[in-house]
Amino acid sequence: MGFSTIVSDIYSVLKIFGVVGSKVTTYGFENITSSISHPSCGSITTKNTGVGSLGISMITERVSHEISCDGSVFIMKIDGNNGIVTMAIQQTSSLHKWLLQLSSYLMKKDSDPLLFGEINMSINDNNASTSFSCTGGSLLKVPDIIFTAQGQQINWIIYFADITPTTVSAITDNSSLGGLLGSTASSAISSLETIL
């Protein structure tokens, strides 16, 4: 086995583990999908409904430090997954109309106050294999609407009691790692053993 083959085998193993090689990634907004639901008003998907942008912002700061007189630091972990989802939506879109109807329903005097915080939303980012489950949501307010010569984006803000992110890993367990590496890893290890 030649030296170039050994180097090639080692490089292949390092590339599989992400140690070397190019890190090309792609992004497309069409790969972001989400849906909003409410037990009394049904659900709507945001795909092809005029969404210009979608942002997630967590509210709770998850750590606090207490510092004593002698400089010792007491680190406190704070639980809380509450956050905000902000959507910029075209003012003529079906999603904007649906949110207006939802807001109107929730603000009626005779509507059940327990339903006010029952908005749920799921957001899937297929670019990064990440999803967000948002529960216990309520609308901040009906957004400002400005009528001008050109159409506008309307910013809807929903506060959620819990936003839980989930990342889907490409390798789900160690047993699949052997199959992923296959003969390339075995060949590289054999090559290293021969050299040593």
PyMOL commands that set and color helices and strands:
alter all, ss='L'
color gray80, all
select helices_A, chain A and resi 3-16+29-31+94-107+113-115+175-195
alter helices_A, ss='H'
color red, helices_A
select strands_A, chain A and resi 32-38+42-45+51-58+63-67+73-77+83-90+119-125+130-139+153-167
alter strands_A, ss='S'
color yellow, strands_A
deselect
rebuild
show_as cartoon
